Structures are given as C-alpha cells and as structure tokens.
Amino acid sequence: MMDHSRSRPSVFLFLLVCLLSAESSWSQRTRPPSIAAAPVLVPAPAPALAPALAPAPAPGPSPESQCNGIYISYVIEKRERIHPITRNPADQPYSFRATATVLNHGTADLVSWTLLVPFRHDELLVSIDGGVLANGSASALPYNTTIDANVTAFSGYPNTDLKTPIETANDLTQIQAKISLVGTLFGSPPPAVPLPDFLDLGDPSYSCEPLPGFNGSGSGSVDRCCLRDPNYVPIPANITGYLDRRSGDLTIAYDVLQSFESNYLALVTIENHNPIGRLDHWYLSWEWARGEFISSMRGAYPTVVDSSDCIFGKQGQYYKDFDFTKVLSCKQNPVISDLTPWQYNDTNLGRIPHCCRNGSLLPTEMDQEQSISAFQIQVYKMMPDLNRSVLFPPVNWNISGSGLNPDYKCGQPIRVSPAQFPDPSGLDSESLALASWQVVCNITRPRGTSPKCCVSFSAFYNDSVVPCNTCACGCSTSNRARACNAIAPAMLLPPEALLVPFDNRTEKTLAWAEIKHYNVPSLMPCADNCGVSLNWHIVTNYEKGWSARVTLFNWREDQFADWFVAAKMEKAYPGFERMYSFNGTKMGNDTIFMVGMPGLNYLNGETNGTRDGDPRVPGKQQSVISFTKKLTPGIDILAGDGFPSKVYFNGEECSMPDTIPTSWAFRTSRPRIFTALGFLLLAASLISLEL
C-alpha cells in the first residue's frame, strides 16, 4: 500500500520551485537593466506598412549643357532698392550684381571675342571684373551705358581667346570667361527682372539663338547658343595663326621688339587711314591692368613725369634696389604726347622714325609721310608675369587732339600676326616682332556733342546770307544767361555782316530785317558759337559752267597750320575744274579736297580791329572754285545744286544750314542790281582787309 503522506510534500515542493522560477523570469523581463548588466537584445517589432514615397525628380539639364557652340548668358544675381526713394517707379534706382558668361563648347578657338549686351534700364556700371569695355575710349568708371547707340560691348581680359574643350580637357580656366558687373539701374520694380532683350557675339561668323526650352524672362537670366553661320564666307587665315590686321580710321600698333624676364621694349605706331581725318597735338592714353610702369621712352614723352606711385606702391616693394628716380611714369593711366621736330636728333629722346612731329597726324591725301607717328617705351612688369614669354598689352586706349579735330572711339587691343621690320643692317631681310597687338579707332560723334565748325550759304541771285544755324556748335550756360533764344532759327544777314563777330551783328541784322520786312522775334536767336565758319557763295552761273567762292573764317585766337577742307557735292562733283588760291583735287566719293597753296596754308586767328572800339577781325582764306556743265547735264544751280551737302574742316564735320538761298529770277532787275552791288561790296571789304 502506497504511503501518500510522503508524496504530498514532494508535490508541494515542486510547485513552489516552479512558481519561484516563473516570478524570477518575469522580473528580469520588466526590470530595467543595471549599468553593469549586459544588454539584452530584443528584436524590434515589425514596422507598420506605410505608403511608399515618390523618388525625387532628377535635376533638369543646365542650359550650357545643351549648347555645342558658344554659350553666352547674362544672370542677375542680386538687386536692391537704394536711395533716393522716388514716387515714380520708373525713376527708382536699384543696385545690382550680374554675371555675363562666355563658354566655348565648340570645336574652334574663339579669338578676340566680344560680347554684346543691349542694356535697357539706363544701367550705370561702377565695377567690371573679368573683362573690359570694348569701347576703350570711354572706359572710365562709372560708365553710362546710355551713351551706346544700341549695345554695350565687352571684351575679354586677360582671357581674350577661348580654347576648345577638346584641346584643354574641358579646363574651364581656358574655355570660359566670366565678367562680374556691379552697377545701378533704374525702374523695373519687382517682380519684373531687369534683363537685356538678347545677347550676341560681335563676330559675323556666328549666329546666336535662344536655347529651346529655356526662357530667361522669369529665371533671372538670358541664355543664347551661338553656332557657326553656314552662309558666312570666312576670311582665309594667315599662316601665323593670329588675326589679320583690321581697317579703321586710325590704327595703333603695339609691337614688342625685345623681351626680358622683368621688362620689355615696345614700339607704338599710330597711323591715320582716313582721307579726311586729322589730329593736331595728339594725346595718347591707356591703362596698365597688371601693375606695369614706364621706365624710359624715345620719340614721345609723358605729360606728367612721376614715380611716386611706384615708390609707395607694390612696385617699390618688389623692386627694392631699383632706382625709381629715372622712371618716367608709374601712373596707371599715363598720358603721352609727341615731341617737337627739333628734338628728333636728340640721342636720348629722339632718333625714332616717324617721331617728333609736334603731334600732327595729317591725312594721306595731304602727306603720306606725315600720316604716321611712332615712339618706343621700356616697360617693367610685375608678378606673376615675370617671364619673358608672358606679355600683355595695356587696355582702354584713347587718342584725342588739342585742336579742332574729330573725336575717336578706340577698341581694345587684339593679337595680330607679328609685325615685320626691315633689317637694320641693310640686308635684304626682315625681322619679326616678338608679339604684336592692334588697336582700331574710328571717328565718332558722341551723343550730345555738337560740331565745332559751321557753314553759311549765299548766292548772287539772293541778297541775303543764310547764316550758320542757331547754336550750331552748342549753346552754353553763358549764352542762355545773355537772354537769347536757343531754338529760334537764325535770322538772314546782309553780306557784310559775315565779316564781324556775332556780338557785333545785331545792329546790322535788325537794320536788314527792317529793310527786307523780315519778322524779328521778341528774343533774338543765340549765336552759332563756332570757332571756324565757312561761307559758300555762288558767284556766277552761265551756259557752259558756273563758279563759287569759298571763304574760311577763323574766330579763334590760335592759328591752323596745314589746314584742309573737304566738300561733298553729289551733283556737281563730275564738273569740277580747278581752284585758284587753294589746291583743289578730286578724291573720290563725290568729295573735293582743298588745301592752301604754299604761303596760304596758315589760317591765322582772330585779331583786334584797326582802331579802338572796332570789332575783332577773323583770320581768313578765300578762293574761287570753277565747274563745267559739260559733264553734269541737267544741273540746276538756281535750285541749289551748286551747294555742298557736307563740309569737313580738318576732319571735323561742320554744321550745315537748314535752307538754301532762293532764286530772285521771278523779280525785276532792280533787286538783281542791288544783289550784285551787295556782294561786290563784300568782296571789296575782304580785299581791303587782306591789304
């Protein structure tokens, strides 16, 4: 029989052990582990299913990646309203920062590139980095873009040429140029973006079009891709690989003759190519962009000799043992002038072919030899250009004359094929320059400027002179202070009034108006304010020919040596025969070229009258010019065919009258007799003044 009393304690003991084991296991699961306890890895619960996120869209292609030619862009990076705050949004000024990019993605080098930007918000550029204005003559900052007729042109500097990605392994430093612009614009308040209408390259071999799918109107940029124009006929390249020399009214050559590690010797040659262009006492200036300075010169001289900018600048820190007392110019913008003829034989200053002309550059029509001027300069360089093969020309060239000369607008220098020079030893050989650049300058009339000379018309068939236009050469504040009408047409004059200054004509003009019953304005017209005037008077008109008298008046105090006049006459040009006191020649383009004969090539300045109180007397030169009608059938002198359409004096285009004298043919013979007598009196007065 089983003993149940012994088995019960065993069962109870077993149940107690199981209970304690279960409690210990539960406490280990719920109690936080101690610092010393080993961590217990618990598998993370499976995450709840969530909707899958859409993948981020891939960035679109950049505009430059879509261009296999020359990529150009203009990006507005920042714009901020500045004072003064105006009520009119169109007048509100904003400061802006922009970047223009030229990137060569093509297969041909882009040589001497020019970027054309048509600004349209009266932009005023105050800072330009990475490039220069192509108009080197107006490079002073701030630069007003409104003086440009249509577009503002930028050139690369120092990256004037952009290579291809193939030959550079896509090196952006060699295939890309970025121009950073800082300036002020007006109007175009946000959200409008003040962008140019388009961009273009100043290269006729490229055609620039917008990139498909890219619209810069809302993105703050304008993008264009320029591809080779298949219809363009390229100019054959020369064997040197550089550009051929370009044509212009005036060219400046910058030829490096010798090069050393720290300095080089350059020859600067100025050539006048315009047949009616001229400069008197020229002044030439440029800008050193890399810290250069002029050590010495021959054939010309700086207007200011000063080495202080070197002594107190980085040049003095680098060239510590250099004697700067002999340095001619350390100016960043030196101004150079020509030497006088008697300094040509000076062994230290002269002895340079074509130098020492007193700054005179005559047209080739007058003197081929006198149309060239040249000088040499020794230039010292700065880091990082201290290598004989590293050469950069100065930028922002400008040339002007001190007399009555036209204005010139110069471009930036372009690298051209090396100049050739005859061997100095006399051998039948030529030597080449180490490097050559060319600057092209053309005659221009800046917006807002006035002519410097004017023309009056008269004829035997009308007893009144059509004078120079009111304010023909501009009206200054002093003129307006004298209470004259700057917009009223000039009043007709009696012939003898041409012989006296404008201030002495009032009495004669009013008397003539009373005799001829002309209207007199309440406020008299202002003067023409011209330093030189020319009167063209029709003297005769007969069956086989006709003649005119040309009279020059110099109202300035200085004289004109070797003056010239060019008259454009479309209808009468073929019939030109000769001049009598001037040397007149046909020069083509319907233009007659006139110069003074020996002894008459000086146009003296204005002088005092014979007696106290007499009006001042202008300097004068006069000649008759004759024409035949044999080669000009149908020419109508009485209708005005005998007057020139344009007149140039010393290269400056003169202001022309708005009207011409009308014929008196329908009137009686009495006024004709008065007319003849009037102009006979004028001729007699001129002769007596000459005597």
Buried (B, 14 or more C-beta within 10 A) or exposed (E): EEEEEEEEEEEEEEEEEEEEEEEEEEEEEEEEEEEEEEEEEEEEEEEEEEEEEEEEEEEEEEBBEBBEBBBBBBBBEEBEEEEEEEEEEEEBBBBBBBBBBBBBBBEEBBBBBBBBBBBBBBBBBEEBEBBBBBBBBBBEEEBBBBEBEEBBBBBBBBBBBBBBBEEBEEEEEBBBBBBBBBBBBBBBEEEEBBBBEBBBBBBEBBBBEBBEEBEBEEBBBBBBBBBBBEEEEEEEEEEEEBBEBEEBBBBBBBBBBEBEEBBBBBBBBBBBBBBBBBBBBBBBBBBBBBBBBBBBBBBBBBEEEBBEBBBEBEBBEBBEEBEBEEBBBBBBBBBBBBBEEEBBEEEEBBBBEBBBBBBBBBBBBBEEEBBBBBBBBBBBBBEEBBEBEEBBBBBBBBBBBEBBBBBBBBBBBBBBBBBEEEEEEEEEEEBBBBBBBBBBBBBBEEEEEBBBBBBBBBBBBBBBBBBBBBBBBBBEEEBEEEEBBBEBBBBBBBBBBBBBBBEBBEEBBBEBBEEEEEEEEEEBBBBBBBBBBBBBBBBEBEEEBBBBBBBBBBBBEBBBEBBBBBBBBEBBBBBBEEBBBBBBBEBEEBBBBBBBEEEBBBBBBBEEEEEEEEBBBBBBBBBBBBBBBEEBEEBEBBEBBBBBEBBBBBBBBBBBBEEBBBBBEEEEEEBBEEBEEBBEEBBEBBEEEEE
